[in-house]
């Protein structure tokens, strides 16, 4: 069993290009079934990270490939790392 507080300390990495998406900031839950449906990671900062976040990335549970001891591997096609633009 893993606690949500433990998951928040793990880096989220896209396995398609190796980009680091950041740490989990929130979860989406299905209250009917009591299951996690998605992870939420922060989007890129607008101006050197000082003006807050433009958007958040919602990663559906089906896109999670592996939850390791210090990293969560996800498969997010179409994600563009802003640092690589």
Buried (B, 14 or more C-beta within 10 A) or exposed (E): EEEEEEBEEBBBBBEEEEBEBBBBEBBBEEEEEEEBEBBBBBBBEEEEEEEEEEEEBEBEBEBBEEBEEEEBBBBBEEBEEEEEE
